[in-house]
Amino acid sequence: MLDTILSLLPFILVVVVLLLIMLTGYVKAPPDQAYIISGLKKESKVLIGRAGIRVPFFERMDKLYLGQMTVDIKTEQSVPTSDFINVNVDAVAKVRISPHAEGIKLAAKNFLNKRPEEITRDLQDSLQGNMREIIGTLSLKEINTDRDSFSDQVMQKASKDMDKLGIEILSCNIQNVTDENGLIKDLGADNTSLIKKNAAIAKAQADRDIAIAQAEAERESNEARVQADTQIAQKQTELDIKRAELKILADGKKAEADAAYEIQSQEQRKSIETATVNAEIAKTQREAELKQYEVEVQKQKLEAEIRAKADAERYRQQQEAEAALYKRQKDAEAKRYEQEQEAEAERKSAEAQKFAREQEAAGIAAVGKAEAESIRAKALAEAEGIDKKAEAMKKYGEAAVIEMVMQALPEIAKNVAEPLAKVDKITMYGSGNSAKLLEDIVTGTTQVTEGITQGMGIDVKSLIAGMLGGKLAGGEDKTIIVQGSPSADKAESTPELPEEN
């Protein structure tokens, strides 16, 4: 890649140099100026109204104005004519640089890079000198009467000198000629008198010719008038005859025309009357249709107004109904929300009360259970002391054991129920009732008997069941009095206990 760039580097440099030359050396000459490029070539290159390239640092470019220039030619001092009359002449010349190659080459040597004002100042002296030379060869009369010839001679004389400078004279106009002694004015007065004299003679001759011509014209006019009157009379007679004949024909034609006109008039009158009647009928119909249309329009307008009012009233009622419905909905939602909030508050209050009652009941139950556990632990401790007496108690037999157990049961039940006696009020929820409370007391007592069974190895339940079964079988009816129980004051005897607690 680097080798390729290095191989293309000279070409790139050449292209860059050419672009720089194009950017800095590109010139474009306007049509009224000549750009002269010189330096490298022997012959300078001239650009007029076209573009070209100037090599920077090696070529230079100069400008030459080619437009039209006005040179004021005025004799600063009086110049004597051929008849020795001092005159002052004011003239204007239109010049330009010759557009040909030779003219541009000569002008470039004298007026290069000069402004038009500078060029005209350089040419003014030469043109004034040429005009002075021409004035000296002409008389005052020739200068005044033939100014075109005078200007032509000035141009012809000055062209020889201007060609050497590369200048082309386009025109030369004499503006004013004056003299120091007023001779030009006197010449004008003589010419005026001569002109007046010639004019008077010419006028007299013209009047005479006019009078002769008028007399001849009157004679010829009289003859022509008589001849014309005769011819007019003849023509008038012929005209009267022709008029009479034409009148007869015209009367006949007029009668026919009147008859035809009358017939046509009647027909037209009928047509007009028919058309009038038809027009009246049509007008009446149109008026009726118009009135019907107006009635229809008025009807539609009234219907539209009634419909618009009805729509507006319906829309108002609909909006009011929607507003009332929306208000009722919002009121209902607000009321429902308040009820929900009240119900929620009541529910939360009930839950709080329930929770409080549950906590209260749980506390009571926990207290009773703890005391029962304490009693059980005490009973177990006592059972350990009694354990040694178990063998001896077997000697007393089942009756003694049962008697001992039955004597201990009231005390056990009393101790189990004692915590509950300290409670003023117990509220039971769900399936809780007095039976449940009694069941809890019995369960506590049962736990004590089961502890005796486990500690002493004596199945109290079996012993009691066996004893009761034997008594029932022997027909005996005994009453068991449980002393110390809460119900001892109300009942003197209880039925025998079933096998299950």
C-alpha positions as CSV (number, residue, x, y, z in Angstrom):
1,M,0.0,0.0,0.0
2,L,2.8,2.4,0.9
3,D,4.7,1.6,-2.3
4,T,1.6,2.4,-4.3
5,I,1.2,5.7,-2.6
6,L,4.9,6.5,-3.1
7,S,4.6,5.6,-6.8
8,L,1.5,7.9,-7.2
9,L,3.1,10.8,-5.2
10,P,4.6,12.6,-8.2
11,F,1.3,12.4,-10.0
12,I,-0.5,13.7,-7.0
13,L,2.0,16.6,-6.7
14,V,1.5,17.5,-10.3
15,V,-2.3,17.4,-9.9
16,V,-2.0,19.6,-6.8
17,V,0.2,22.1,-8.6
18,L,-2.2,22.2,-11.5
19,L,-5.1,22.8,-9.2
20,L,-3.2,25.6,-7.4
21,I,-2.4,27.2,-10.8
22,M,-6.0,26.9,-11.8
23,L,-7.3,28.4,-8.6
24,T,-4.8,31.3,-8.4
25,G,-4.2,31.9,-12.1
26,Y,-7.7,31.6,-13.6
27,V,-8.8,35.0,-15.0
28,K,-11.8,36.1,-17.0
29,A,-11.8,39.3,-19.0
30,P,-15.0,41.4,-19.5
31,P,-16.0,42.5,-23.0
32,D,-15.0,46.2,-22.4
33,Q,-11.5,45.4,-21.1
34,A,-8.4,43.6,-22.5
35,Y,-6.4,41.4,-20.1
36,I,-2.8,41.3,-21.4
37,I,-0.8,38.3,-20.0
38,S,3.0,38.4,-20.6
39,G,6.1,36.8,-19.2
40,L,6.7,33.3,-20.5
41,K,6.0,33.8,-24.2
42,K,7.5,36.3,-26.6
43,E,4.1,37.5,-27.7
44,S,1.7,38.6,-25.1
45,K,-1.6,36.9,-24.8
46,V,-4.7,39.2,-25.0
47,L,-8.0,38.2,-23.4
48,I,-11.2,40.1,-24.4
49,G,-14.5,38.7,-23.1
50,R,-13.1,35.3,-22.4
51,A,-11.2,33.3,-19.8
52,G,-7.6,32.2,-19.6
53,I,-4.8,30.9,-17.3
54,R,-2.0,33.1,-15.8
55,V,0.9,31.1,-14.4
56,P,1.6,32.6,-11.0
57,F,5.0,34.1,-10.3
58,F,6.0,33.6,-14.0
59,E,3.5,35.7,-15.8
60,R,1.8,39.1,-15.1
61,M,-1.5,40.4,-16.1
62,D,-2.2,44.0,-17.1
63,K,-5.5,45.6,-18.0
64,L,-6.4,47.9,-20.9
65,Y,-9.8,49.7,-21.0
66,L,-11.6,49.3,-24.4
67,G,-14.8,51.2,-23.7
68,Q,-16.0,54.4,-25.3
69,M,-14.5,57.6,-23.9
70,T,-15.6,61.2,-24.3
71,V,-12.9,63.9,-24.9
72,D,-13.8,67.5,-24.4
73,I,-12.0,69.6,-27.1
74,K,-12.0,73.3,-26.3
75,T,-9.7,76.0,-27.5
76,E,-8.4,77.6,-24.4
77,Q,-7.3,80.7,-26.4
78,S,-8.7,82.4,-29.5
79,V,-7.6,80.9,-32.8
80,P,-7.5,83.0,-36.0
81,T,-9.3,81.7,-39.0
82,S,-8.1,82.0,-42.6
83,D,-9.7,85.5,-42.8
84,F,-7.9,86.5,-39.6
85,I,-10.9,86.5,-37.2
86,N,-10.2,85.1,-33.8
87,V,-12.7,82.4,-32.7
88,N,-13.2,80.0,-29.9
89,V,-14.5,76.6,-30.7
90,D,-16.0,74.0,-28.3
91,A,-16.3,70.4,-29.6
92,V,-16.7,66.9,-28.2
93,A,-15.0,63.7,-29.6
94,K,-16.0,60.1,-28.9
95,V,-12.9,57.8,-29.0
96,R,-11.9,54.3,-28.0
97,I,-8.9,52.0,-28.2
98,S,-8.9,50.1,-31.5
99,P,-10.1,46.5,-30.9
100,H,-7.7,45.1,-33.4
101,A,-4.5,43.4,-32.4
102,E,-2.2,46.1,-33.7
103,G,-4.3,48.9,-32.1
104,I,-4.2,47.1,-28.7
105,K,-0.5,46.5,-29.0
106,L,0.1,50.3,-29.7
107,A,-2.4,51.3,-27.0
108,A,-0.8,49.0,-24.5
109,K,2.5,50.8,-24.8
110,N,0.8,54.1,-23.9
111,F,-2.3,53.5,-21.8
112,L,-1.8,50.2,-20.0
113,N,-3.5,50.0,-16.6
114,K,-4.8,53.6,-16.9
115,R,-8.3,54.7,-16.1
116,P,-10.6,56.2,-18.7
117,E,-10.2,59.7,-17.2
118,E,-6.4,59.4,-17.5
119,I,-6.6,58.3,-21.1
120,T,-8.9,61.2,-22.1
121,R,-6.6,63.7,-20.5
122,D,-3.7,62.3,-22.5
123,L,-5.7,62.6,-25.8
124,Q,-7.1,66.0,-25.1
125,D,-4.0,68.0,-26.0
126,S,-3.4,66.2,-29.3
127,L,-7.0,66.6,-30.4
128,Q,-7.0,70.3,-29.4
129,G,-3.9,70.9,-31.5
130,N,-5.5,69.1,-34.5
131,M,-8.6,71.3,-34.2
132,R,-6.5,74.5,-34.1
133,E,-4.8,73.5,-37.3
134,I,-8.1,72.9,-39.1
135,I,-9.5,76.3,-37.8
136,G,-6.6,78.1,-39.4
137,T,-7.5,76.7,-42.8
138,L,-11.2,77.7,-42.8
139,S,-13.0,81.0,-42.8
140,L,-15.5,82.1,-40.2
141,K,-18.4,81.6,-42.6
142,E,-17.2,78.1,-43.5
143,I,-16.9,77.2,-39.9
144,N,-20.4,78.4,-39.1
145,T,-22.3,77.3,-42.2
146,D,-20.7,73.9,-42.7
147,R,-19.9,72.4,-39.3
148,D,-20.2,68.9,-40.6
149,S,-17.4,69.5,-42.9
150,F,-15.4,71.2,-40.2
151,S,-15.8,68.2,-37.8
152,D,-15.0,65.8,-40.6
153,Q,-11.8,67.6,-41.3
154,V,-10.9,67.6,-37.6
155,M,-11.5,63.8,-37.4
156,Q,-9.5,63.2,-40.6
157,K,-6.6,65.4,-39.3
158,A,-6.6,63.8,-35.8
159,S,-6.9,60.2,-37.0
160,K,-3.4,60.2,-38.3
161,D,-2.0,61.0,-34.9
162,M,-4.5,58.8,-33.0
163,D,-3.7,55.8,-35.2
164,K,-0.1,56.0,-34.0
165,L,-1.5,55.7,-30.4
166,G,-3.9,52.9,-31.2
167,I,-6.9,55.2,-30.7
168,E,-10.0,55.1,-33.0
169,I,-12.1,58.3,-33.3
170,L,-15.8,57.4,-33.5
171,S,-17.3,60.9,-33.8
172,C,-16.6,64.6,-33.5
173,N,-19.3,67.2,-32.9
174,I,-18.9,71.0,-32.9
175,Q,-20.8,72.3,-29.9
176,N,-20.3,76.1,-30.1
177,V,-18.4,78.7,-32.1
178,T,-17.8,82.2,-30.8
179,D,-15.7,85.3,-31.8
180,E,-14.3,88.2,-29.8
181,N,-15.9,91.0,-31.9
182,G,-19.4,89.7,-32.4
183,L,-18.9,89.2,-36.1
184,I,-20.9,86.0,-36.1
185,K,-23.9,88.0,-34.8
186,D,-23.5,90.7,-37.5
187,L,-23.3,88.1,-40.2
188,G,-26.5,86.8,-38.8
189,A,-28.1,90.3,-39.1
190,D,-27.1,90.7,-42.7
191,N,-28.4,87.3,-43.5
192,T,-31.6,88.3,-41.7
193,S,-32.1,91.4,-43.8
194,L,-31.4,89.6,-47.0
195,I,-33.8,86.9,-46.0
196,K,-36.5,89.5,-45.2
197,K,-35.9,91.3,-48.6
198,N,-36.1,88.1,-50.6
199,A,-39.1,87.1,-48.6
200,A,-40.9,90.5,-49.3
201,I,-40.2,90.1,-53.1
202,A,-41.4,86.6,-53.0
203,K,-44.5,87.6,-51.2
204,A,-45.4,90.4,-53.7
205,Q,-44.9,88.0,-56.6
206,A,-46.9,85.4,-54.8
207,D,-49.8,88.0,-54.2
208,R,-49.8,88.9,-57.9
209,D,-49.8,85.3,-59.0
210,I,-52.6,84.7,-56.5
211,A,-54.7,87.5,-57.9
212,I,-54.3,86.3,-61.5
213,A,-55.0,82.9,-60.4
214,Q,-58.1,84.0,-58.4
215,A,-59.5,85.9,-61.5
216,E,-58.9,83.0,-63.8
217,A,-60.4,80.7,-61.2
218,E,-63.5,82.9,-60.9
219,R,-64.1,82.9,-64.6
220,E,-63.7,79.3,-64.9
221,S,-65.8,79.0,-61.8
222,N,-68.7,81.0,-63.4
223,E,-68.6,78.9,-66.6
224,A,-68.5,75.8,-64.6
225,R,-71.3,77.1,-62.4
226,V,-73.6,77.8,-65.4
227,Q,-72.8,74.5,-67.0
228,A,-73.3,72.8,-63.7
229,D,-76.6,74.6,-63.1
230,T,-77.9,73.4,-66.5
231,Q,-76.8,69.9,-65.8
232,I,-78.3,70.1,-62.4
233,A,-81.7,71.3,-63.9
234,Q,-81.6,68.4,-66.3
235,K,-80.8,66.0,-63.7
236,Q,-83.4,67.5,-61.4
237,T,-86.1,67.0,-64.1
238,E,-85.0,63.5,-64.7
239,L,-84.9,63.0,-60.9
240,D,-88.5,64.3,-60.5
241,I,-89.7,61.9,-63.2
242,K,-87.9,59.1,-61.7
243,R,-89.3,60.1,-58.3
244,A,-92.8,60.0,-59.6
245,E,-92.4,56.6,-61.2
246,L,-90.7,55.4,-58.0
247,K,-93.6,56.9,-56.0
248,I,-96.2,55.0,-57.9
249,L,-94.2,51.8,-57.4
250,A,-93.6,52.8,-53.8
251,D,-97.4,53.4,-53.2
252,G,-98.3,50.0,-54.6
253,K,-95.6,48.4,-52.7
254,K,-96.6,50.4,-49.6
255,A,-100.2,49.3,-50.0
256,E,-99.1,45.7,-50.3
257,A,-96.8,46.2,-47.4
258,D,-99.5,47.8,-45.3
259,A,-101.8,45.0,-46.0
260,A,-99.2,42.4,-45.3
261,Y,-98.1,44.4,-42.3
262,E,-101.6,44.5,-41.0
263,I,-102.0,40.8,-41.5
264,Q,-98.6,40.3,-39.9
265,S,-99.5,42.7,-37.1
266,Q,-102.7,40.8,-36.3
267,E,-100.8,37.5,-36.3
268,Q,-98.1,39.0,-34.2
269,R,-100.7,40.5,-31.9
270,K,-102.3,37.1,-31.6
271,S,-99.0,35.6,-30.9
272,I,-98.2,38.3,-28.4
273,E,-101.5,37.9,-26.7
274,T,-101.1,34.1,-26.6
275,A,-97.6,34.5,-25.3
276,T,-98.8,37.1,-22.8
277,V,-101.5,34.7,-21.6
278,N,-99.0,31.9,-21.5
279,A,-96.6,34.1,-19.7
280,E,-99.3,35.1,-17.2
281,I,-100.2,31.5,-16.7
282,A,-96.6,30.6,-16.3
283,K,-96.1,33.5,-14.0
284,T,-99.1,32.5,-11.9
285,Q,-97.8,28.9,-11.8
286,R,-94.4,30.1,-10.9
287,E,-95.8,32.3,-8.2
288,A,-97.8,29.4,-6.9
289,E,-94.8,27.2,-7.0
290,L,-92.8,29.9,-5.4
291,K,-95.3,30.3,-2.6
292,Q,-95.5,26.5,-2.2
293,Y,-91.7,26.4,-2.1
294,E,-91.7,29.3,0.4
295,V,-94.3,27.4,2.5
296,E,-92.2,24.3,2.2
297,V,-89.1,26.2,3.2
298,Q,-90.9,27.8,6.1
299,K,-92.2,24.4,7.1
300,Q,-88.7,22.9,7.0
301,K,-87.3,25.9,8.8
302,L,-90.0,25.5,11.6
303,E,-89.4,21.7,11.7
304,A,-85.6,22.4,11.9
305,E,-86.1,24.9,14.7
306,I,-88.5,22.6,16.5
307,R,-86.2,19.7,16.0
308,A,-83.2,21.7,17.1
309,K,-85.1,22.9,20.2
310,A,-86.3,19.3,20.9
311,D,-82.7,18.0,20.4
312,A,-81.4,20.8,22.6
313,E,-84.0,20.0,25.3
314,R,-83.4,16.3,25.0
315,Y,-79.7,16.9,25.2
316,R,-80.2,19.1,28.3
317,Q,-82.4,16.5,29.9
318,Q,-80.0,13.8,29.0
319,Q,-77.1,15.7,30.5
320,E,-79.1,16.5,33.6
321,A,-80.2,12.9,33.9
322,E,-76.6,11.7,33.4
323,A,-75.4,14.3,36.0
324,A,-78.1,13.2,38.4
325,L,-77.3,9.5,37.8
326,Y,-73.6,10.2,38.2
327,K,-74.4,12.1,41.5
328,R,-76.5,9.2,42.7
329,Q,-73.8,6.7,41.7
330,K,-71.2,8.7,43.5
331,D,-73.5,9.1,46.6
332,A,-74.2,5.4,46.5
333,E,-70.5,4.6,46.2
334,A,-69.8,7.0,49.0
335,K,-72.5,5.5,51.2
336,R,-71.4,1.9,50.3
337,Y,-67.9,2.9,51.0
338,E,-68.9,4.3,54.4
339,Q,-71.0,1.2,55.1
340,E,-68.0,-1.0,54.1
341,Q,-65.8,1.1,56.3
342,E,-68.3,0.8,59.2
343,A,-68.7,-3.0,58.6
344,E,-64.9,-3.3,58.4
345,A,-64.6,-1.3,61.6
346,E,-67.2,-3.4,63.3
347,R,-65.6,-6.6,62.0
348,K,-62.2,-5.5,63.2
349,S,-63.8,-4.5,66.6
350,A,-65.5,-7.9,66.8
351,E,-62.3,-9.7,65.8
352,A,-60.5,-7.6,68.5
353,Q,-63.1,-8.5,71.1
354,K,-63.0,-12.2,70.0
355,F,-59.2,-12.1,70.1
356,A,-59.4,-10.5,73.5
357,R,-61.9,-13.2,74.7
358,E,-59.8,-15.9,73.2
359,Q,-56.7,-14.5,74.9
360,E,-58.6,-14.3,78.1
361,A,-59.9,-17.9,77.8
362,A,-56.5,-19.1,76.7
363,G,-55.0,-17.4,79.8
364,I,-57.6,-19.1,82.1
365,A,-57.1,-22.5,80.4
366,A,-53.4,-22.0,80.7
367,V,-53.7,-21.2,84.4
368,G,-55.9,-24.2,85.0
369,K,-53.6,-26.5,83.0
370,A,-50.6,-25.2,84.9
371,E,-52.2,-25.8,88.2
372,A,-53.3,-29.3,87.1
373,E,-49.8,-30.0,86.0
374,S,-48.6,-28.8,89.4
375,I,-51.1,-31.1,91.2
376,R,-50.1,-34.0,88.9
377,A,-46.5,-33.4,89.7
378,K,-47.3,-33.3,93.4
379,A,-49.4,-36.4,93.1
380,L,-46.5,-38.1,91.3
381,A,-44.2,-37.1,94.1
382,E,-46.5,-38.5,96.7
383,A,-46.9,-41.6,94.5
384,E,-43.2,-42.2,94.8
385,G,-43.6,-42.3,98.5
386,I,-46.5,-44.5,98.3
387,D,-44.8,-46.8,95.9
388,K,-43.1,-48.6,98.7
389,K,-46.4,-49.1,100.4
390,A,-47.9,-50.8,97.3
391,E,-47.0,-54.3,98.4
392,A,-48.4,-53.8,101.8
393,M,-51.6,-52.3,100.4
394,K,-52.0,-55.4,98.3
395,K,-52.6,-57.3,101.6
396,Y,-55.6,-55.2,102.3
397,G,-57.3,-56.4,99.2
398,E,-59.0,-54.6,96.4
399,A,-61.6,-53.1,98.7
400,A,-59.1,-51.3,100.8
401,V,-57.3,-49.9,97.7
402,I,-60.6,-48.8,96.2
403,E,-61.5,-47.2,99.5
404,M,-58.3,-45.3,99.6
405,V,-58.6,-44.1,96.0
406,M,-62.2,-43.0,96.5
407,Q,-61.2,-41.1,99.6
408,A,-58.5,-39.3,97.6
409,L,-60.6,-38.5,94.5
410,P,-62.7,-35.7,96.1
411,E,-59.5,-34.0,97.2
412,I,-58.1,-34.4,93.7
413,A,-61.2,-33.0,92.1
414,K,-61.3,-30.2,94.6
415,N,-57.7,-29.2,93.8
416,V,-58.4,-29.4,90.0
417,A,-61.5,-27.2,90.3
418,E,-60.0,-24.8,92.8
419,P,-58.5,-22.4,90.1
420,L,-61.8,-22.2,88.3
421,A,-63.6,-21.2,91.5
422,K,-61.5,-18.0,91.6
423,V,-62.8,-16.8,88.2
424,D,-65.9,-14.6,88.4
425,K,-67.1,-15.3,84.9
426,I,-66.1,-17.6,82.0
427,T,-67.4,-17.0,78.5
428,M,-67.2,-20.0,76.2
429,Y,-67.1,-19.7,72.3
430,G,-67.7,-22.2,69.6
431,S,-68.5,-25.6,71.0
432,G,-67.5,-24.6,74.6
433,N,-70.1,-25.0,77.4
434,S,-70.4,-26.3,81.0
435,A,-70.1,-29.9,79.8
436,K,-66.8,-29.0,78.2
437,L,-65.7,-27.4,81.4
438,L,-66.7,-30.5,83.4
439,E,-64.9,-32.6,80.9
440,D,-61.7,-30.6,81.4
441,I,-62.0,-31.2,85.2
442,V,-62.7,-34.9,84.8
443,T,-59.7,-35.1,82.4
444,G,-57.5,-33.5,85.0
445,T,-58.7,-36.0,87.6
446,T,-58.2,-38.9,85.1
447,Q,-54.6,-37.7,84.5
448,V,-54.0,-38.1,88.3
449,T,-55.4,-41.7,88.3
450,E,-53.4,-42.6,85.3
451,G,-50.3,-41.2,87.1
452,I,-51.1,-43.5,90.1
453,T,-51.5,-46.4,87.7
454,Q,-48.2,-45.7,86.1
455,G,-46.4,-45.1,89.4
456,M,-47.9,-47.9,91.5
457,G,-48.7,-50.4,88.9
458,I,-52.4,-50.4,90.1
459,D,-55.0,-50.1,87.5
460,V,-57.5,-47.9,89.4
461,K,-60.0,-48.0,86.6
462,S,-60.0,-51.7,86.3
463,L,-60.4,-52.1,90.1
464,I,-63.3,-49.8,90.2
465,A,-64.9,-51.4,87.2
466,G,-64.4,-54.8,88.7
467,M,-65.9,-53.8,92.0
468,L,-68.8,-52.1,90.4
469,G,-69.4,-55.1,88.1
470,G,-69.3,-57.4,91.1
471,K,-71.7,-55.3,93.1
472,L,-74.1,-55.0,90.1
473,A,-73.9,-58.7,89.7
474,G,-74.7,-59.2,93.5
475,G,-77.6,-56.8,93.4
476,E,-76.2,-54.4,95.7
477,D,-77.0,-50.7,95.5
478,K,-74.6,-48.5,97.3
479,T,-74.2,-44.8,97.3
480,I,-70.8,-43.1,96.9
481,I,-70.5,-39.8,98.6
482,V,-67.7,-37.6,97.3
483,Q,-66.8,-35.1,100.0
484,G,-65.3,-31.8,99.3
485,S,-66.6,-31.6,95.7
486,P,-68.5,-28.5,94.5
487,S,-71.6,-30.5,93.9
488,A,-71.7,-32.3,97.3
489,D,-74.0,-29.6,98.7
490,K,-76.7,-30.2,96.0
491,A,-76.7,-33.9,95.6
492,E,-76.5,-36.6,98.4
493,S,-75.9,-39.4,96.0
494,T,-74.6,-40.0,92.5
495,P,-75.3,-42.9,90.2
496,E,-72.6,-45.3,89.6
497,L,-69.9,-44.1,87.2
498,P,-69.8,-45.8,83.8
499,E,-66.5,-47.4,82.6
500,E,-65.5,-44.5,80.5
501,N,-64.8,-41.0,82.1
